[in-house]
Structures are given as structure tokens and as C-alpha cells.
Amino acid sequence: MSIPTQMSLVGFVASAPELHFTKQGAECCRLRVGVEQWCREVNGEFTKLDPTFHDMVAFEGTARETHARFHKGDSFVASGYIHEYEVESRTGVGIVKEEFVARKIGHNANRTDYVVQRGRHAAPERPLSPVPEPPPIAI
């Protein structure tokens, strides 16, 4: 069986998360996010470019947690998918837009200092079982 994977997005919160409700009453959190861009030069060094900005949305539990835990400037890692939709411009022309739908989101451990507080979601502590040594290789 292969490892299940999902699309991810790494970036920073560019606008304060806003909590809304859908027509069906589901919680929905919308925010703008920035993604840093880099260009690899011929000599192997990297040049930082201007970030790109995108729309991100989360629903239900992920919406509540995003709204409660994230602030403008926070670095994040999110998994989910891209949703494309069409809107009508002022001139009546259809424009295709996209947003990243975050199914899961967390602070980026590479850029965020934090303390883990084990609590209601943590698995019960259990002693580490010894790792068996591999058998010797016969030559």
C-alpha cells in the first residue's frame, strides 16, 4: 500500500483570519496568505523575490482553529487542495479564480518558536519499546 499524500502550502498569514458562516451554517475562515519566492542563480546562490499572495479558506474545525490560533505574520504549513471557481467581472466576463482549501493547518516548526502542551488530543504516554537489532550479515 502506498503512503497517502496530499497537496501542501507553506507560507505566512498576510491578513487577519475572518470567521464567517456558509448559507448552510458551516463555519468558514477566509484569509490572504503570502508565499515566499526564490530564484536560483547561475552561481548556485538564491535571490529572494517578492512574495506571491493567495486566498485560503478552511471549514468547520479547521476554520475554528485557524481563526483562534493564527495571526497576521504567522508562518504555517497547510495540507489540502486548490479550488477553482468562476466569478463575473464588472464587464460581465467570467474570470477563473482559485483558493487553497486547508483541511489541516499548523504553525511552521522551522520558523515558529513554541512549546508543546500535551493535552486532550495527545496520545497516552507509553514507554518506548526497545528496537531489535538487525541480524548479522553473513559474508
Buried (B, 14 or more C-beta within 10 A) or exposed (E): EEEEEEEEBBBBBBBEBEBEEEEEEEBBBBBBBBBEEEEEEEEEEEEEEEBEEBBBBBBEEBBBBBBEEBEEEBBBBBBBEEEEEEEEEEEEEEEEEEBBBBBBBBBBEEEEEEEEEEEEEEEEEEEEEEEEEEEEEEE
